[in-house]
């Protein structure tokens, strides 16, 4: 339809016949306003959707461990798998940390203080010794033994198997050499 400007106002006049016009050939006034989403642009559309998506893409808040700045932790963090026990990796807000699952069911912190001799049970998975703390069952805390700095995993066993997670994470954790064994 041909449209022409009228007096530089925010309206346009369409001089062609329009279905449903009151009289044939009468000008039809149309607003020149664009839909709000077009005027504001895609950035505002994304900002408007952010609260709805934050449950899916939010950053997992964590605190860095005391020795998170140890270069050995960087060797682990860059090798963390994208999935652990079928849980997808998520973004965290602290150095030398990792998280998987929605809600987060696996938390990793590198740079925790190395445990000394312990009465906790010890399991060895793929040549990595892990001390097992089950005081918060069904949430288990696994801490590497004989590696400095130590790495800690907190695993919700109602969402994922601790054994499978330990097996999947061990290749990354092996980047820190073992200096002693628990067996």
Beta strands, then each sheet from edge to edge (+ up, - down):
strand 1: 4-5
strand 2: 11-14
strand 3: 28-31
strand 4: 83-84
strand 5: 87-90
strand 6: 97-100
strand 7: 106-112
strand 8: 121-125
strand 9: 128-136
strand 10: 139-144
strand 11: 150-156
sheet 1: 1+ 2- 3+
sheet 2: 4+ 5- 6+ 7- 11+ 10- 9+ 8-
end
